[in-house]
Amino acid sequence: MSIRIVRLGTPRAPGEGLRIGTVRRPPRGVPKTEFASQDWYDVWYPNLAPSAETMKLGQEAQATQEPAQWNAFARKYKSEMAEADASRSLDLLAALSHGTALAVGCYCEDESRCHRSLLRGLLAERGADIEG
C-alpha cells in the first residue's frame, strides 16, 4: 500500500484508496454530497493545508515564479507542518501508508509550485511509502 500525491478533482487511479483533501476550503460550487463522486476528496483535512497567510505567499510565488518567494513560502509551510498537531498528522499518514492505500492532495495545477510537493517531501522524510 502507499500514499499517492494527487491533484484534487482529477480521475482516481485504480486502487488509490481514500482521498484526503489537504486544502483550506472545499471546492466552490460543488455540493458536499458530491465531493467524493466528482473525485475531489472523501475526507476534508485542512490540518495539512497552508494557513491563509502562508497560502497567500504560495499564490504570489506561483504568479511571479520568483525563487525567493517560493523559498519563503516553503520555509513558512514547513514551519507550520513542524507544529505538534500537523507533525503528528504527518507521522500518522506515513505509518498508514505501509498498510493502507490513500491519497492526499490539493487543487493546484502545477505540483512543483504547490504545497503538494512539500507535503510529498515531508511524508518521505517520515518514511512514508509514496507512489509515483
TORLUMMAR-733838 format. One record per residue (C-alpha): x, y, z; residue in three letters. Coordinates in steps of 0.2 Angstrom, whole numbers, padded with zeros to 4 digits, always signed. Layout:
N
XYZALA;...
This chain:
132
+0000+0000+0000MET;+0005+0018-0002SER;+0001+0036-0002ILE;-0002+0044-0019ARG;+0000+0063-0020ILE;-0014+0070-0032VAL;-0022+0085-0039ARG;-0040+0085-0032LEU;-0054+0084-0045GLY;-0044+0073-0057THR;-0049+0055-0060PRO;-0044+0042-0047ARG;-0031+0030-0051ALA;-0035+0011-0048PRO;-0033+0006-0030GLY;-0030+0024-0025GLU;-0039+0022-0009GLY;-0046+0035+0002LEU;-0043+0053-0005ARG;-0039+0066+0008ILE;-0041+0085+0004GLY;-0027+0095+0012THR;-0035+0111+0007VAL;-0040+0127+0016ARG;-0058+0127+0008ARG;-0070+0115+0000PRO;-0072+0116-0019PRO;-0083+0130-0024ARG;-0100+0127-0032GLY;-0099+0108-0028VAL;-0112+0101-0016PRO;-0105+0092-0001LYS;-0114+0076-0006THR;-0104+0076-0022GLU;-0086+0079-0016PHE;-0081+0061-0017ALA;-0091+0056-0033SER;-0083+0070-0043GLN;-0066+0065-0037ASP;-0062+0079-0026TRP;-0060+0070-0009TYR;-0068+0058+0003ASP;-0061+0067+0019VAL;-0058+0085+0021TRP;-0042+0088+0031TYR;-0037+0106+0032PRO;-0024+0102+0046ASN;-0011+0100+0032LEU;-0016+0114+0022ALA;-0006+0130+0022PRO;-0013+0144+0033SER;-0022+0158+0024ALA;-0007+0169+0027GLU;+0005+0156+0020THR;-0007+0152+0006MET;-0005+0170+0000LYS;+0014+0168-0001LEU;+0012+0152-0011GLY;+0000+0161-0023GLN;+0012+0175-0025GLU;+0026+0163-0028ALA;+0015+0154-0042GLN;+0011+0170-0050ALA;+0029+0178-0051THR;+0039+0162-0052GLN;+0052+0170-0041GLU;+0063+0158-0032PRO;+0065+0169-0017ALA;+0046+0170-0015GLN;+0044+0151-0017TRP;+0058+0148-0004ASN;+0049+0160+0008ALA;+0033+0150+0006PHE;+0042+0133+0008ALA;+0050+0139+0024ARG;+0034+0145+0031LYS;+0024+0130+0026TYR;+0037+0118+0033LYS;+0037+0128+0049SER;+0018+0126+0051GLU;+0020+0107+0047MET;+0033+0106+0062ALA;+0020+0111+0074GLU;+0014+0097+0085ALA;-0003+0093+0078ASP;+0002+0094+0060ALA;+0018+0084+0064SER;+0008+0070+0072ARG;-0004+0070+0057SER;+0011+0068+0045LEU;+0018+0054+0056ASP;+0001+0045+0056LEU;-0001+0046+0037LEU;+0017+0040+0035ALA;+0013+0025+0046ALA;-0004+0021+0037LEU;+0005+0022+0020SER;+0013+0005+0024HIS;-0004-0004+0026GLY;-0017+0007+0018THR;-0019+0014+0001ALA;-0023+0033+0002LEU;-0021+0049-0007ALA;-0018+0067-0002VAL;-0019+0082-0012GLY;-0025+0100-0017CYS;-0031+0109-0032TYR;-0016+0117-0039CYS;-0012+0113-0057GLU;+0007+0113-0055ASP;+0013+0102-0041GLU;+0031+0109-0042SER;+0024+0126-0036ARG;+0011+0119-0023CYS;+0012+0113-0005HIS;+0009+0096-0013ARG;+0027+0095-0017SER;+0032+0100+0000LEU;+0020+0088+0008LEU;+0027+0074-0003ARG;+0045+0078+0004GLY;+0039+0079+0022LEU;+0030+0062+0021LEU;+0045+0054+0013ALA;+0056+0061+0027GLU;+0045+0051+0039ARG;+0047+0035+0029GLY;+0030+0035+0020ALA;+0028+0023+0006ASP;+0025+0036-0008ILE;+0018+0030-0025GLU;+0024+0040-0041GLY;
